[in-house]
Amino acid sequence: MEYRISQRAASLAPSVTLAIDAKAAELKAAGVDVVGFGTGQPDFDTPDFIKNAAKDALDKGFTKYTPAAGLPALRKAVADKFLKENGVSYDPSQIIVSCGGKHSCYNVMMAVCQEGDEVIIPAPYWLSYPEMVKLAGATPVILETGDATEFKVTPDQLRAAITPNTRLFILNSPSNPTGTVYTPAEIKALGDVCVEKGVLIMSDEIYEHLVYDGAEHKSVASFSDAHKDHTIIVHGFAKAWSMTGWRLGFLAAPKPIAKAISAIQSHSTSNPTSFAQYGGIAALSQPLDHLQGWLTEFSKRRACTLERLRAIKGISCCDAKGAFYLFPNISGTGLKSSDFCDRLLTEQNVAAVPGIAFGADDYIRLSYATSMNQIEKGLDRIETFCKSL
């Protein structure tokens, strides 16, 4: 029998990061000493008070359906978080709790984009953005950036890319894959362009709390009512609370968009996992006391990785002020990113993600969300590999 696959599904590129992780896991299972720089999750455990809240919910029988948009108590806790931490006021009805930050992004695309629409995405970009845009029937419009400008798109670039078909601009700061953090002034300037042109902004702020060296996260929605009315904030518990496997995200949106997303979710996943939501309530009810230790350790790893990379012939690397990634330029090695990463894994048992997955083929992404011992060992191997070229 011939199976017909939909054009939308057939057009998608598989997740390269998940593929790299799977290949590295396969080698590890075979007994190979693999150093993995591919993971997009903290190597720290979920704080105990969050785990205990989920256990308690299970023990109390909170295992049934919840409202599709999430538990009212969690939606209120998220709204309180935005007011307290970001200075943006939302009614709980404007908050949608989802099955992860990725799910929130996808819900946004499905709610606001359709055939004929264009979505502006600065590159390097998180690899799922363009694929989600295509699934919604819209067209990704890629704005190229590079390490010479710290991977930041300018207001003039954005303005020049906007057409009558532009529906949405994706802003991700702190950034995956580059670790770039826009300054508050830069964020406002980009938001001003979107307000002027009537373009929506999807502001992916999931790495909000992971910033270093005095860098400041500022939500674009916080500058004025007009900025807020043009912005959908997507967020989640994965990074700052190390809850990647919990699959729990959230977003804040203007009421008509939130209502549409709630309807979409009611027909796709229904509610996020009930007892995970109780973990989310606990996470937002306590100060982020656990985070300072994580940030101190991440900052040490970042400094070590950056120093070592800059000493390797053929590699240059921008500093990064957020998230837990560095995005080194490997063009000096004479290899493009896929060849570089394939050979690095085969010859030195080091897993990194090729930059082509993020729209930047002269780069690779390294996550320093792993132990210092693994970082040192992996960088030794990268140095050996580059010397062999």
Short mmCIF file of the C-alpha atoms (twelve columns), coordinates in Angstrom:
data_MODEL
# 
_entry.id   MODEL 
# 
loop_
_atom_site.group_PDB 
_atom_site.id 
_atom_site.type_symbol 
_atom_site.label_atom_id 
_atom_site.label_alt_id 
_atom_site.label_comp_id 
_atom_site.label_asym_id 
_atom_site.label_seq_id 
_atom_site.Cartn_x 
_atom_site.Cartn_y 
_atom_site.Cartn_z 
_atom_site.pdbx_PDB_model_num 
ATOM 1   C CA . MET A 1   0.000  0.000  0.000  1 
ATOM 2   C CA . GLU A 2   1.193  3.516  -0.781 1 
ATOM 3   C CA . TYR A 3   0.954  5.868  2.173  1 
ATOM 4   C CA . ARG A 4   0.426  9.504  1.352  1 
ATOM 5   C CA . ILE A 5   2.149  11.883 3.758  1 
ATOM 6   C CA . SER A 6   0.795  15.403 3.998  1 
ATOM 7   C CA . GLN A 7   2.805  18.120 2.270  1 
ATOM 8   C CA . ARG A 8   3.229  19.952 5.569  1 
ATOM 9   C CA . ALA A 9   4.639  16.910 7.324  1 
ATOM 10  C CA . ALA A 10  6.859  15.988 4.394  1 
ATOM 11  C CA . SER A 11  8.369  19.471 4.321  1 
ATOM 12  C CA . LEU A 12  9.615  19.323 7.906  1 
ATOM 13  C CA . ALA A 13  13.240 18.862 8.912  1 
ATOM 14  C CA . PRO A 14  13.660 16.510 11.899 1 
ATOM 15  C CA . SER A 15  15.067 17.990 15.108 1 
ATOM 16  C CA . VAL A 16  18.840 17.847 14.745 1 
ATOM 17  C CA . THR A 17  19.423 18.323 18.463 1 
ATOM 18  C CA . LEU A 18  17.280 15.297 19.304 1 
ATOM 19  C CA . ALA A 19  19.025 13.289 16.572 1 
ATOM 20  C CA . ILE A 20  22.457 14.194 17.947 1 
ATOM 21  C CA . ASP A 21  21.386 13.259 21.467 1 
ATOM 22  C CA . ALA A 22  20.001 9.941  20.207 1 
ATOM 23  C CA . LYS A 23  23.210 9.076  18.344 1 
ATOM 24  C CA . ALA A 24  25.343 9.988  21.358 1 
ATOM 25  C CA . ALA A 25  23.106 7.886  23.621 1 
ATOM 26  C CA . GLU A 26  23.441 4.949  21.239 1 
ATOM 27  C CA . LEU A 27  27.243 5.180  21.381 1 
ATOM 28  C CA . LYS A 28  27.182 5.460  25.161 1 
ATOM 29  C CA . ALA A 29  24.972 2.379  25.385 1 
ATOM 30  C CA . ALA A 30  27.609 0.535  23.361 1 
ATOM 31  C CA . GLY A 31  30.233 1.471  25.933 1 
ATOM 32  C CA . VAL A 32  31.809 4.425  24.100 1 
ATOM 33  C CA . ASP A 33  33.050 7.316  26.252 1 
ATOM 34  C CA . VAL A 34  31.086 10.120 24.598 1 
ATOM 35  C CA . VAL A 35  31.230 13.743 25.726 1 
ATOM 36  C CA . GLY A 36  27.919 15.424 24.978 1 
ATOM 37  C CA . PHE A 37  27.679 19.143 24.276 1 
ATOM 38  C CA . GLY A 38  24.323 18.779 22.553 1 
ATOM 39  C CA . THR A 39  21.867 18.829 25.421 1 
ATOM 40  C CA . GLY A 40  19.510 21.760 25.886 1 
ATOM 41  C CA . GLN A 41  18.745 21.152 29.531 1 
ATOM 42  C CA . PRO A 42  20.380 21.915 32.870 1 
ATOM 43  C CA . ASP A 43  22.312 19.032 34.389 1 
ATOM 44  C CA . PHE A 44  20.985 19.991 37.843 1 
ATOM 45  C CA . ASP A 45  18.028 18.138 39.344 1 
ATOM 46  C CA . THR A 46  14.586 19.653 39.785 1 
ATOM 47  C CA . PRO A 47  14.468 21.233 43.259 1 
ATOM 48  C CA . ASP A 48  13.030 18.878 45.869 1 
ATOM 49  C CA . PHE A 49  10.183 21.176 46.939 1 
ATOM 50  C CA . ILE A 50  8.804  21.026 43.387 1 
ATOM 51  C CA . LYS A 51  9.087  17.258 43.188 1 
ATOM 52  C CA . ASN A 52  7.443  16.915 46.592 1 
ATOM 53  C CA . ALA A 53  4.501  19.060 45.474 1 
ATOM 54  C CA . ALA A 54  3.912  16.763 42.501 1 
ATOM 55  C CA . LYS A 55  4.221  13.675 44.722 1 
ATOM 56  C CA . ASP A 56  1.741  15.175 47.151 1 
ATOM 57  C CA . ALA A 57  -0.673 15.869 44.307 1 
ATOM 58  C CA . LEU A 58  -0.427 12.230 43.239 1 
ATOM 59  C CA . ASP A 59  -1.023 11.027 46.787 1 
ATOM 60  C CA . LYS A 60  -4.108 13.250 47.035 1 
ATOM 61  C CA . GLY A 61  -5.532 11.851 43.799 1 
ATOM 62  C CA . PHE A 62  -5.054 14.938 41.638 1 
ATOM 63  C CA . THR A 63  -4.743 12.765 38.542 1 
ATOM 64  C CA . LYS A 64  -7.818 13.800 36.573 1 
ATOM 65  C CA . TYR A 65  -8.479 16.264 33.781 1 
ATOM 66  C CA . THR A 66  -7.974 19.935 34.505 1 
ATOM 67  C CA . PRO A 67  -9.293 22.872 32.444 1 
ATOM 68  C CA . ALA A 68  -7.627 22.783 29.024 1 
ATOM 69  C CA . ALA A 69  -5.802 26.073 29.646 1 
ATOM 70  C CA . GLY A 70  -4.455 24.896 33.003 1 
ATOM 71  C CA . LEU A 71  -5.367 24.955 36.667 1 
ATOM 72  C CA . PRO A 72  -6.814 28.329 37.724 1 
ATOM 73  C CA . ALA A 73  -4.324 28.492 40.603 1 
ATOM 74  C CA . LEU A 74  -1.392 27.999 38.233 1 
ATOM 75  C CA . ARG A 75  -2.683 30.557 35.733 1 
ATOM 76  C CA . LYS A 76  -2.980 33.071 38.574 1 
ATOM 77  C CA . ALA A 77  0.524  32.198 39.788 1 
ATOM 78  C CA . VAL A 78  1.897  32.829 36.297 1 
ATOM 79  C CA . ALA A 79  0.056  36.162 36.069 1 
ATOM 80  C CA . ASP A 80  1.485  37.100 39.473 1 
ATOM 81  C CA . LYS A 81  4.968  36.178 38.239 1 
ATOM 82  C CA . PHE A 82  4.688  38.489 35.221 1 
ATOM 83  C CA . LEU A 83  3.496  41.368 37.394 1 
ATOM 84  C CA . LYS A 84  6.121  40.899 40.092 1 
ATOM 85  C CA . GLU A 85  9.152  40.049 37.938 1 
ATOM 86  C CA . ASN A 86  8.408  41.796 34.649 1 
ATOM 87  C CA . GLY A 87  6.075  44.635 35.569 1 
ATOM 88  C CA . VAL A 88  3.390  43.448 33.137 1 
ATOM 89  C CA . SER A 89  -0.195 43.005 34.317 1 
ATOM 90  C CA . TYR A 90  -2.250 40.113 32.932 1 
ATOM 91  C CA . ASP A 91  -5.602 38.688 33.901 1 
ATOM 92  C CA . PRO A 92  -5.349 34.922 34.514 1 
ATOM 93  C CA . SER A 93  -7.646 34.456 31.502 1 
ATOM 94  C CA . GLN A 94  -4.746 35.711 29.358 1 
ATOM 95  C CA . ILE A 95  -2.468 32.921 30.622 1 
ATOM 96  C CA . ILE A 96  -2.394 29.530 28.910 1 
ATOM 97  C CA . VAL A 97  -0.517 26.642 30.518 1 
ATOM 98  C CA . SER A 98  0.830  24.195 27.949 1 
ATOM 99  C CA . CYS A 99  2.792  20.970 27.566 1 
ATOM 100 C CA . GLY A 100 6.131  22.788 27.478 1 
ATOM 101 C CA . GLY A 101 7.628  25.957 26.031 1 
ATOM 102 C CA . LYS A 102 7.807  24.337 22.604 1 
ATOM 103 C CA . HIS A 103 4.094  23.623 22.775 1 
ATOM 104 C CA . SER A 104 3.428  27.273 23.643 1 
ATOM 105 C CA . CYS A 105 5.378  28.383 20.564 1 
ATOM 106 C CA . TYR A 106 3.465  25.966 18.358 1 
ATOM 107 C CA . ASN A 107 0.128  27.117 19.776 1 
ATOM 108 C CA . VAL A 108 1.018  30.707 18.934 1 
ATOM 109 C CA . MET A 109 1.782  29.841 15.301 1 
ATOM 110 C CA . MET A 110 -1.438 27.910 14.929 1 
ATOM 111 C CA . ALA A 111 -3.490 30.712 16.484 1 
ATOM 112 C CA . VAL A 112 -2.165 33.738 14.596 1 
ATOM 113 C CA . CYS A 113 -0.612 32.491 11.328 1 
ATOM 114 C CA . GLN A 114 -2.104 31.163 8.110  1 
ATOM 115 C CA . GLU A 115 -1.390 30.775 4.414  1 
ATOM 116 C CA . GLY A 116 -0.024 33.969 2.903  1 
ATOM 117 C CA . ASP A 117 1.419  35.249 6.181  1 
ATOM 118 C CA . GLU A 118 5.125  35.888 6.720  1 
ATOM 119 C CA . VAL A 119 6.994  35.389 9.985  1 
ATOM 120 C CA . ILE A 120 10.313 37.178 10.484 1 
ATOM 121 C CA . ILE A 121 12.943 35.060 12.259 1 
ATOM 122 C CA . PRO A 122 16.466 36.299 13.026 1 
ATOM 123 C CA . ALA A 123 19.179 33.725 12.344 1 
ATOM 124 C CA . PRO A 124 20.739 31.938 14.128 1 
ATOM 125 C CA . TYR A 125 17.342 30.758 15.371 1 
ATOM 126 C CA . TRP A 126 16.040 27.983 17.547 1 
ATOM 127 C CA . LEU A 127 15.640 25.221 15.004 1 
ATOM 128 C CA . SER A 128 11.920 24.588 15.580 1 
ATOM 129 C CA . TYR A 129 10.741 28.117 14.784 1 
ATOM 130 C CA . PRO A 130 10.770 27.836 10.962 1 
ATOM 131 C CA . GLU A 131 9.242  24.369 11.051 1 
ATOM 132 C CA . MET A 132 6.376  25.557 13.245 1 
ATOM 133 C CA . VAL A 133 5.780  28.478 10.902 1 
ATOM 134 C CA . LYS A 134 5.566  26.074 7.955  1 
ATOM 135 C CA . LEU A 135 3.168  23.795 9.845  1 
ATOM 136 C CA . ALA A 136 0.878  26.801 10.274 1 
ATOM 137 C CA . GLY A 137 0.972  27.362 6.512  1 
ATOM 138 C CA . ALA A 138 2.951  30.604 6.759  1 
ATOM 139 C CA . THR A 139 6.343  31.491 5.278  1 
ATOM 140 C CA . PRO A 140 9.502  31.964 7.375  1 
ATOM 141 C CA . VAL A 141 11.503 35.089 6.453  1 
ATOM 142 C CA . ILE A 142 15.049 34.754 7.770  1 
ATOM 143 C CA . LEU A 143 17.101 37.763 8.855  1 
ATOM 144 C CA . GLU A 144 20.811 36.919 8.795  1 
ATOM 145 C CA . THR A 145 23.086 38.025 11.627 1 
ATOM 146 C CA . GLY A 146 26.638 37.077 12.596 1 
ATOM 147 C CA . ASP A 147 29.183 37.181 15.362 1 
ATOM 148 C CA . ALA A 148 30.416 40.607 14.222 1 
ATOM 149 C CA . THR A 149 27.145 42.062 15.592 1 
ATOM 150 C CA . GLU A 150 26.822 39.564 18.478 1 
ATOM 151 C CA . PHE A 151 24.052 37.860 16.469 1 
ATOM 152 C CA . LYS A 152 21.669 40.773 17.023 1 
ATOM 153 C CA . VAL A 153 19.168 41.992 14.453 1 
ATOM 154 C CA . THR A 154 18.851 45.767 14.165 1 
ATOM 155 C CA . PRO A 155 15.657 47.853 13.982 1 
ATOM 156 C CA . ASP A 156 16.622 48.901 10.440 1 
ATOM 157 C CA . GLN A 157 16.963 45.255 9.380  1 
ATOM 158 C CA . LEU A 158 13.605 44.458 10.897 1 
ATOM 159 C CA . ARG A 159 11.864 47.444 9.328  1 
ATOM 160 C CA . ALA A 160 13.292 46.602 5.891  1 
ATOM 161 C CA . ALA A 161 12.043 43.003 6.148  1 
ATOM 162 C CA . ILE A 162 8.449  43.916 7.001  1 
ATOM 163 C CA . THR A 163 5.949  43.637 4.147  1 
ATOM 164 C CA . PRO A 164 2.153  43.865 3.996  1 
ATOM 165 C CA . ASN A 165 2.157  40.093 4.594  1 
ATOM 166 C CA . THR A 166 4.231  40.206 7.781  1 
ATOM 167 C CA . ARG A 167 2.217  38.808 10.656 1 
ATOM 168 C CA . LEU A 168 4.751  37.989 13.350 1 
ATOM 169 C CA . PHE A 169 8.304  38.739 14.485 1 
ATOM 170 C CA . ILE A 170 10.058 36.173 16.692 1 
ATOM 171 C CA . LEU A 171 12.285 37.597 19.400 1 
ATOM 172 C CA . ASN A 172 14.365 35.240 21.573 1 
ATOM 173 C CA . SER A 173 16.473 36.819 24.308 1 
ATOM 174 C CA . PRO A 174 18.420 35.278 25.972 1 
ATOM 175 C CA . SER A 175 18.950 33.278 22.828 1 
ATOM 176 C CA . ASN A 176 19.152 29.639 21.925 1 
ATOM 177 C CA . PRO A 177 21.567 28.883 20.214 1 
ATOM 178 C CA . THR A 178 23.878 31.888 20.654 1 
ATOM 179 C CA . GLY A 179 23.441 32.960 24.273 1 
ATOM 180 C CA . THR A 180 22.929 36.536 23.055 1 
ATOM 181 C CA . VAL A 181 21.074 38.908 25.378 1 
ATOM 182 C CA . TYR A 182 19.625 42.101 23.884 1 
ATOM 183 C CA . THR A 183 19.900 45.182 26.070 1 
ATOM 184 C CA . PRO A 184 16.649 46.798 27.259 1 
ATOM 185 C CA . ALA A 185 17.195 49.655 24.797 1 
ATOM 186 C CA . GLU A 186 17.666 47.202 21.919 1 
ATOM 187 C CA . ILE A 187 14.533 45.294 22.924 1 
ATOM 188 C CA . LYS A 188 12.495 48.493 23.055 1 
ATOM 189 C CA . ALA A 189 13.754 49.625 19.649 1 
ATOM 190 C CA . LEU A 190 12.668 46.363 18.034 1 
ATOM 191 C CA . GLY A 191 9.329  46.549 19.813 1 
ATOM 192 C CA . ASP A 192 8.862  50.124 18.610 1 
ATOM 193 C CA . VAL A 193 9.196  48.976 15.001 1 
ATOM 194 C CA . CYS A 194 6.578  46.276 15.480 1 
ATOM 195 C CA . VAL A 195 4.167  48.688 17.155 1 
ATOM 196 C CA . GLU A 196 4.692  51.193 14.356 1 
ATOM 197 C CA . LYS A 197 4.072  48.572 11.666 1 
ATOM 198 C CA . GLY A 198 1.280  46.655 13.410 1 
ATOM 199 C CA . VAL A 199 3.282  43.421 13.615 1 
ATOM 200 C CA . LEU A 200 2.827  40.921 16.435 1 
ATOM 201 C CA . ILE A 201 5.838  39.811 18.472 1 
ATOM 202 C CA . MET A 202 6.342  36.322 19.862 1 
ATOM 203 C CA . SER A 203 8.840  36.920 22.644 1 
ATOM 204 C CA . ASP A 204 10.448 33.644 23.736 1 
ATOM 205 C CA . GLU A 205 11.689 34.367 27.253 1 
ATOM 206 C CA . ILE A 206 12.278 30.863 28.587 1 
ATOM 207 C CA . TYR A 207 15.937 31.640 29.393 1 
ATOM 208 C CA . GLU A 208 14.938 34.829 31.216 1 
ATOM 209 C CA . HIS A 209 16.633 33.961 34.518 1 
ATOM 210 C CA . LEU A 210 19.870 32.614 33.025 1 
ATOM 211 C CA . VAL A 211 21.932 35.784 32.521 1 
ATOM 212 C CA . TYR A 212 25.536 36.617 33.462 1 
ATOM 213 C CA . ASP A 213 28.000 39.469 33.910 1 
ATOM 214 C CA . GLY A 214 25.372 42.056 34.716 1 
ATOM 215 C CA . ALA A 215 23.232 41.384 31.654 1 
ATOM 216 C CA . GLU A 216 19.592 42.370 32.138 1 
ATOM 217 C CA . HIS A 217 16.523 40.648 30.774 1 
ATOM 218 C CA . LYS A 218 13.710 43.021 29.873 1 
ATOM 219 C CA . SER A 219 10.423 41.841 28.404 1 
ATOM 220 C CA . VAL A 220 9.302  43.739 25.333 1 
ATOM 221 C CA . ALA A 221 5.759  43.710 26.723 1 
ATOM 222 C CA . SER A 222 6.831  45.837 29.678 1 
ATOM 223 C CA . PHE A 223 7.579  49.099 27.855 1 
ATOM 224 C CA . SER A 224 4.028  50.330 27.242 1 
ATOM 225 C CA . ASP A 225 0.452  49.182 26.767 1 
ATOM 226 C CA . ALA A 226 1.037  49.279 23.010 1 
ATOM 227 C CA . HIS A 227 4.041  46.979 23.314 1 
ATOM 228 C CA . LYS A 228 2.034  44.617 25.506 1 
ATOM 229 C CA . ASP A 229 -0.881 44.609 23.036 1 
ATOM 230 C CA . HIS A 230 1.507  43.545 20.263 1 
ATOM 231 C CA . THR A 231 3.286  40.846 22.284 1 
ATOM 232 C CA . ILE A 232 2.769  37.190 23.101 1 
ATOM 233 C CA . ILE A 233 5.237  36.001 25.749 1 
ATOM 234 C CA . VAL A 234 6.130  32.307 25.658 1 
ATOM 235 C CA . HIS A 235 7.871  30.802 28.656 1 
ATOM 236 C CA . GLY A 236 8.119  27.652 30.734 1 
ATOM 237 C CA . PHE A 237 9.588  25.779 33.669 1 
ATOM 238 C CA . ALA A 238 12.215 23.785 31.777 1 
ATOM 239 C CA . LYS A 239 15.315 25.922 32.188 1 
ATOM 240 C CA . ALA A 240 15.277 27.947 35.419 1 
ATOM 241 C CA . TRP A 241 13.711 25.102 37.405 1 
ATOM 242 C CA . SER A 242 15.308 22.195 35.459 1 
ATOM 243 C CA . MET A 243 11.922 20.688 34.619 1 
ATOM 244 C CA . THR A 244 12.503 19.741 30.974 1 
ATOM 245 C CA . GLY A 245 10.871 16.317 31.280 1 
ATOM 246 C CA . TRP A 246 7.851  17.680 33.118 1 
ATOM 247 C CA . ARG A 247 6.593  19.235 29.857 1 
ATOM 248 C CA . LEU A 248 5.115  22.332 31.426 1 
ATOM 249 C CA . GLY A 249 5.098  25.716 29.743 1 
ATOM 250 C CA . PHE A 250 3.014  28.868 29.760 1 
ATOM 251 C CA . LEU A 251 2.283  31.968 27.723 1 
ATOM 252 C CA . ALA A 252 0.653  35.354 28.131 1 
ATOM 253 C CA . ALA A 253 -1.267 36.949 25.273 1 
ATOM 254 C CA . PRO A 254 -3.913 39.541 24.408 1 
ATOM 255 C CA . LYS A 255 -7.327 38.121 25.301 1 
ATOM 256 C CA . PRO A 256 -8.523 37.232 21.766 1 
ATOM 257 C CA . ILE A 257 -5.296 35.342 21.082 1 
ATOM 258 C CA . ALA A 258 -5.363 33.592 24.466 1 
ATOM 259 C CA . LYS A 259 -8.953 32.534 23.794 1 
ATOM 260 C CA . ALA A 260 -8.003 31.115 20.396 1 
ATOM 261 C CA . ILE A 261 -5.027 29.240 21.845 1 
ATOM 262 C CA . SER A 262 -7.193 27.767 24.585 1 
ATOM 263 C CA . ALA A 263 -9.599 26.465 21.941 1 
ATOM 264 C CA . ILE A 264 -6.760 24.973 19.884 1 
ATOM 265 C CA . GLN A 265 -5.295 23.272 22.937 1 
ATOM 266 C CA . SER A 266 -8.681 21.881 23.928 1 
ATOM 267 C CA . HIS A 267 -8.746 19.969 20.636 1 
ATOM 268 C CA . SER A 268 -5.093 18.897 20.572 1 
ATOM 269 C CA . THR A 269 -3.549 17.993 23.922 1 
ATOM 270 C CA . SER A 270 -6.327 19.072 26.297 1 
ATOM 271 C CA . ASN A 271 -4.733 19.994 29.618 1 
ATOM 272 C CA . PRO A 272 -1.091 19.656 30.634 1 
ATOM 273 C CA . THR A 273 -0.378 16.843 33.096 1 
ATOM 274 C CA . SER A 274 -2.361 17.488 36.270 1 
ATOM 275 C CA . PHE A 275 0.224  16.685 38.938 1 
ATOM 276 C CA . ALA A 276 2.989  18.453 36.973 1 
ATOM 277 C CA . GLN A 277 0.895  21.604 37.243 1 
ATOM 278 C CA . TYR A 278 0.976  21.340 41.020 1 
ATOM 279 C CA . GLY A 279 4.754  21.223 40.723 1 
ATOM 280 C CA . GLY A 280 4.513  24.408 38.664 1 
ATOM 281 C CA . ILE A 281 2.453  26.125 41.356 1 
ATOM 282 C CA . ALA A 282 5.106  25.206 43.907 1 
ATOM 283 C CA . ALA A 283 7.892  26.467 41.629 1 
ATOM 284 C CA . LEU A 284 6.275  29.900 41.331 1 
ATOM 285 C CA . SER A 285 5.396  30.080 45.022 1 
ATOM 286 C CA . GLN A 286 9.015  30.072 46.209 1 
ATOM 287 C CA . PRO A 287 11.943 32.434 45.562 1 
ATOM 288 C CA . LEU A 288 14.497 31.237 43.028 1 
ATOM 289 C CA . ASP A 289 16.988 30.497 45.819 1 
ATOM 290 C CA . HIS A 290 18.338 27.443 44.034 1 
ATOM 291 C CA . LEU A 291 19.245 29.454 40.962 1 
ATOM 292 C CA . GLN A 292 22.186 31.457 42.282 1 
ATOM 293 C CA . GLY A 293 24.295 28.341 42.754 1 
ATOM 294 C CA . TRP A 294 23.398 27.172 39.268 1 
ATOM 295 C CA . LEU A 295 24.301 30.541 37.761 1 
ATOM 296 C CA . THR A 296 27.640 30.588 39.567 1 
ATOM 297 C CA . GLU A 297 28.491 27.165 38.197 1 
ATOM 298 C CA . PHE A 298 27.219 27.960 34.689 1 
ATOM 299 C CA . SER A 299 29.283 31.139 34.650 1 
ATOM 300 C CA . LYS A 300 32.458 29.227 35.567 1 
ATOM 301 C CA . ARG A 301 31.787 26.698 32.826 1 
ATOM 302 C CA . ARG A 302 31.041 29.426 30.309 1 
ATOM 303 C CA . ALA A 303 34.302 31.244 31.071 1 
ATOM 304 C CA . CYS A 304 36.324 28.034 30.835 1 
ATOM 305 C CA . THR A 305 34.690 26.941 27.582 1 
ATOM 306 C CA . LEU A 306 35.088 30.371 26.004 1 
ATOM 307 C CA . GLU A 307 38.773 30.630 26.942 1 
ATOM 308 C CA . ARG A 308 39.548 27.164 25.651 1 
ATOM 309 C CA . LEU A 309 37.668 27.655 22.381 1 
ATOM 310 C CA . ARG A 310 39.424 30.929 21.636 1 
ATOM 311 C CA . ALA A 311 42.778 29.173 22.007 1 
ATOM 312 C CA . ILE A 312 41.979 26.552 19.358 1 
ATOM 313 C CA . LYS A 313 43.284 27.274 15.867 1 
ATOM 314 C CA . GLY A 314 40.496 27.666 13.318 1 
ATOM 315 C CA . ILE A 315 37.846 28.579 15.913 1 
ATOM 316 C CA . SER A 316 36.637 31.973 17.108 1 
ATOM 317 C CA . CYS A 317 33.841 32.599 19.549 1 
ATOM 318 C CA . CYS A 318 31.700 35.455 20.802 1 
ATOM 319 C CA . ASP A 319 31.034 35.795 24.481 1 
ATOM 320 C CA . ALA A 320 27.503 34.969 25.566 1 
ATOM 321 C CA . LYS A 321 25.589 36.697 28.327 1 
ATOM 322 C CA . GLY A 322 22.721 34.246 28.735 1 
ATOM 323 C CA . ALA A 323 21.293 30.729 28.501 1 
ATOM 324 C CA . PHE A 324 23.910 27.942 28.616 1 
ATOM 325 C CA . TYR A 325 25.265 27.855 25.072 1 
ATOM 326 C CA . LEU A 326 28.240 29.122 23.129 1 
ATOM 327 C CA . PHE A 327 28.123 29.377 19.341 1 
ATOM 328 C CA . PRO A 328 31.701 29.176 18.033 1 
ATOM 329 C CA . ASN A 329 32.607 30.028 14.444 1 
ATOM 330 C CA . ILE A 330 34.381 27.031 12.888 1 
ATOM 331 C CA . SER A 331 34.868 28.477 9.383  1 
ATOM 332 C CA . GLY A 332 38.621 28.705 10.002 1 
ATOM 333 C CA . THR A 333 38.812 24.912 10.051 1 
ATOM 334 C CA . GLY A 334 37.699 24.691 6.422  1 
ATOM 335 C CA . LEU A 335 34.696 22.530 7.347  1 
ATOM 336 C CA . LYS A 336 31.000 23.262 7.322  1 
ATOM 337 C CA . SER A 337 29.040 22.461 10.438 1 
ATOM 338 C CA . SER A 338 27.574 19.065 9.518  1 
ATOM 339 C CA . ASP A 339 30.903 17.646 8.383  1 
ATOM 340 C CA . PHE A 340 32.609 19.124 11.435 1 
ATOM 341 C CA . CYS A 341 30.109 17.585 13.879 1 
ATOM 342 C CA . ASP A 342 29.933 14.224 12.096 1 
ATOM 343 C CA . ARG A 343 33.702 13.864 12.107 1 
ATOM 344 C CA . LEU A 344 34.012 15.173 15.661 1 
ATOM 345 C CA . LEU A 345 31.600 12.507 16.892 1 
ATOM 346 C CA . THR A 346 33.144 9.730  14.805 1 
ATOM 347 C CA . GLU A 347 36.800 10.554 15.406 1 
ATOM 348 C CA . GLN A 348 36.759 12.033 18.922 1 
ATOM 349 C CA . ASN A 349 33.450 10.866 20.431 1 
ATOM 350 C CA . VAL A 350 32.261 14.420 21.071 1 
ATOM 351 C CA . ALA A 351 28.653 15.361 20.325 1 
ATOM 352 C CA . ALA A 352 27.939 18.951 19.247 1 
ATOM 353 C CA . VAL A 353 25.087 20.398 17.201 1 
ATOM 354 C CA . PRO A 354 25.824 21.659 13.656 1 
ATOM 355 C CA . GLY A 355 24.976 25.302 13.128 1 
ATOM 356 C CA . ILE A 356 23.153 24.553 9.887  1 
ATOM 357 C CA . ALA A 357 20.250 23.392 12.066 1 
ATOM 358 C CA . PHE A 358 20.031 26.965 13.362 1 
ATOM 359 C CA . GLY A 359 20.486 28.618 9.971  1 
ATOM 360 C CA . ALA A 360 24.244 29.250 10.401 1 
ATOM 361 C CA . ASP A 361 26.464 26.687 8.681  1 
ATOM 362 C CA . ASP A 362 29.785 28.237 9.770  1 
ATOM 363 C CA . TYR A 363 29.036 27.621 13.439 1 
ATOM 364 C CA . ILE A 364 28.363 24.852 15.933 1 
ATOM 365 C CA . ARG A 365 26.429 24.971 19.196 1 
ATOM 366 C CA . LEU A 366 28.028 23.804 22.411 1 
ATOM 367 C CA . SER A 367 26.000 23.497 25.604 1 
ATOM 368 C CA . TYR A 368 27.939 23.910 28.819 1 
ATOM 369 C CA . ALA A 369 25.088 22.395 30.842 1 
ATOM 370 C CA . THR A 370 27.370 19.532 31.795 1 
ATOM 371 C CA . SER A 371 30.086 18.982 34.380 1 
ATOM 372 C CA . MET A 372 33.411 20.820 34.304 1 
ATOM 373 C CA . ASN A 373 35.169 17.475 33.999 1 
ATOM 374 C CA . GLN A 374 33.193 16.662 30.859 1 
ATOM 375 C CA . ILE A 375 33.782 20.153 29.481 1 
ATOM 376 C CA . GLU A 376 37.552 19.898 29.933 1 
ATOM 377 C CA . LYS A 377 37.653 16.421 28.417 1 
ATOM 378 C CA . GLY A 378 35.485 17.461 25.472 1 
ATOM 379 C CA . LEU A 379 37.523 20.582 24.742 1 
ATOM 380 C CA . ASP A 380 40.737 18.550 24.845 1 
ATOM 381 C CA . ARG A 381 39.215 16.327 22.171 1 
ATOM 382 C CA . ILE A 382 37.986 19.263 20.081 1 
ATOM 383 C CA . GLU A 383 41.483 20.734 20.187 1 
ATOM 384 C CA . THR A 384 42.987 17.420 19.103 1 
ATOM 385 C CA . PHE A 385 40.445 17.154 16.305 1 
ATOM 386 C CA . CYS A 386 41.134 20.662 15.001 1 
ATOM 387 C CA . LYS A 387 44.907 20.011 15.056 1 
ATOM 388 C CA . SER A 388 44.342 16.966 12.865 1 
ATOM 389 C CA . LEU A 389 42.601 18.900 10.106 1 
# 
